[in-house]
Amino acid sequence: MKDEYKLQLSNVNKFYKLGNKNTFHALTDINVNFKKGELVSIIGESGSGKSTLMNLIGGLDSDFEGDIIADGVNLRNLNDKELDNYRKNKVGFVFQSFNLIPHLTILDNVTIALTLSNEKESVKIEKATKLLTRLGLEKQLKKKPNQLSGGQKQRVAIARALINEPEIILADEPTGALDSGTTIQILDILKEIADEGKLVIMVTHSEKVAAISSRVVEISDGMIVRDEKNKNYKKAKKKTSEALIEEEPEQKIINKVSKKSTKQNLSLWSALRLSFHNMWASKTKNLLMAFGVSISILAMIIMLSFGSGLTDYISNLAEEYNNPYYVSISKKSEKGQDGNDVMGSPIKPLSFNIKDKDENGKDEVDRLIDQINAELTKNQKEFQIDREQNLSFGFSVMTYGTNTTFSFKCNEEGVYDPEGTLTSSKDIFFIYTTPPYYEKSNMIAGELSGMNEVLLSKAAVKALGFESPEALVESKPKVSINIPALGINTDGISSEELNLTGNPTISGIIDVTNLFEGFPVMYVNYNYFAKLVEYSQELTGKTIPFAPTSIYIKTDDPSTTDFITHYLDSLETYSGAVEQQFAGMFNSMLSTFSIALAVISGISLLVAAIMILVVLYMSVTERTREIGVLKSIGARRKDIKRIFSAESFLIGLLSGIVGIILSLVVSVILIIIFNATLGLAPISFRWWYFVGALGISILISVLSGLYPASKAAKLDPVESLRHE
């Protein structure tokens, strides 16, 4: 009766396509049935079609004509997913060359079939350990395949074929690579498996192997030419003298040790664990690759940290030199004679027009005050600006390269000496009038300047030849100020009416923003500076335009200061303090610099991605046979893709972690170097830099692994198993 057959083949034909569009008829009208409990040998010469037939029966090759029915299911009607389940649950393969995965232990080689079924770890280990123990391999569980003999390897392959409790065992030349003594041992095991109710089909060209079978099917030129039973076949009664299988008499090789697996699919966690084993097998290669990728991650983190550090530093400086009770106003733009906007900057600020008045007798400053007061009233603020009570002016300009200098008498060594016969002249980098909110706390040494006095930055201490700011202030050196653009030259000026008594004295050393710490910067009282301009022009007879470039408004409360500052930010013509403009200018420069670094970092990440792609692609080529083995035990395309994708994920994770560690180490080194050389370390971390870097590392790795993973998933299992 048909129901008693485990496997039925009806009119099976197999054609191979040749390169010249012809076909090769590999199997012709194969009609044969197999029962459970049979030990069948399919024999024939090389090229007769034996292996082709086995591949069709095992579901490795689904391109055939006719019907192959296993347990009532026609393989021809199964889709890829159903064929995967068929190989996973119904068939077990034993190969001539063992096809053990070299980097896995013996235990892992056997449990991998259960891993694909998402079996619990404890169940996997229990089942595999008992099965390997009964095959005499209890002492070999932690060894790698290269540490075993040929017979031991084949017993591991048999254990792997049996672990999922299949109904059909397919053995392709199972003794072809073994000596005669080991051959007998393996054949005894296969015979015992058949005698326990499994269908065992062996493909062989050996008549000696066929002689111990219960049935022999001979193929020649793709056709069955003989099919006969072995009348002398006897079931195994006793174990071999070598006692390969150590068990109690009533036990059997395939004795169940747990409930049958639920046959679920490979989980992401199992894929990650398997991928970790694969990566650990090539740890040197993977560590080097991760290190290469981590360099890009390191560069990205350092770039971001350096950019944010400089931004924070500049912003803090701007805040440090502002006062919460003062609003500083500068001009951003004005209309030029041609009607186009003329843009101001901290380097070349625009002046407020306080000379030209409108029909109401108000100048530009009056109109701005009215505008701000109206906005304050509109928003129900009690504070109102009064020009006489809480408004003052300031002036600033970058003068480097305009022959603006301060000069002083010195000796032959260039050190300040009021009795010296020589004169030393030093360039002034920037001129500020002292803001009204500067206090004693802003001074390094000395006092804020008044009439006929100036303040200089710390760079002037070295310029005048003094050892310390205190020593300079104590000497009260007199200097001559020369500003050609404004017609100022204080050398020899003396006018009691203007309260200008000769050359000004350096009253103190001021703590300028560290942006200009290394340059000579001069701070001057605004009223003194305005009189200098006025008196110098009287002496020369020249009329040189001079007007304030800054307005300072003293408010009643920090909240009022914030309100006015935010209102100014909304205007096209006016902006906040010069320090804030400098901060904005430098931040803009830093943004451009950061973009350039980001592009460079992006290129390095692209190179890293290509490197990952190449390495993973090579890995697919190197592990082609391993992929074939996985497919033979039921791995789906999705499982193969998941394994390789998991590897790329782990590479990205490892690269990101290494990159973060390296960035912290390099940052510490840079901080030490910067503090030692510059006195500051503009490096600032944000926690999301590390999270982002880790995410980007994983992302580029996973994306780079998509093509190799897809290629691995699409490999033909038959061709993969033949790969050398």
Secondary structure as UniProt FT lines:
FT   HELIX           2..4
FT   STRAND          5..17
FT   TURN            19..20
FT   STRAND          23..35
FT   TURN            36..37
FT   STRAND          39..43
FT   TURN            46..47
FT   HELIX           50..57
FT   TURN            58..59
FT   STRAND          65..70
FT   TURN            71..72
FT   STRAND          73..74
FT   HELIX           75..77
FT   HELIX           80..89
FT   STRAND          91..94
FT   TURN            96..97
FT   TURN            102..103
FT   HELIX           106..116
FT   TURN            117..118
FT   HELIX           121..134
FT   TURN            135..136
FT   TURN            138..139
FT   TURN            141..142
FT   HELIX           145..147
FT   HELIX           150..162
FT   TURN            163..164
FT   STRAND          168..172
FT   TURN            174..177
FT   HELIX           180..195
FT   TURN            196..197
FT   STRAND          199..204
FT   HELIX           207..211
FT   STRAND          215..220
FT   TURN            221..222
FT   STRAND          223..229
FT   TURN            231..232
FT   TURN            241..242
FT   TURN            249..250
FT   TURN            253..254
FT   HELIX           268..281
FT   HELIX           283..320
FT   TURN            324..325
FT   STRAND          326..331
FT   STRAND          333..335
FT   TURN            337..338
FT   STRAND          341..343
FT   TURN            359..360
FT   HELIX           364..378
FT   TURN            379..380
FT   TURN            387..389
FT   STRAND          391..394
FT   STRAND          396..398
FT   TURN            400..403
FT   STRAND          405..410
FT   TURN            412..413
FT   TURN            418..419
FT   STRAND          422..427
FT   STRAND          430..433
FT   TURN            436..437
FT   HELIX           440..442
FT   STRAND          443..446
FT   TURN            451..452
FT   STRAND          453..457
FT   HELIX           459..463
FT   TURN            464..465
FT   HELIX           469..475
FT   STRAND          480..483
FT   HELIX           484..486
FT   STRAND          488..489
FT   TURN            491..492
FT   STRAND          494..495
FT   TURN            496..499
FT   STRAND          500..501
FT   STRAND          505..510
FT   HELIX           514..516
FT   TURN            517..518
FT   STRAND          521..524
FT   HELIX           526..540
FT   STRAND          550..554
FT   HELIX           558..569
FT   STRAND          574..575
FT   HELIX           578..622
FT   HELIX           624..632
FT   TURN            633..634
FT   HELIX           637..677
FT   HELIX           687..714
FT   HELIX           717..722
//
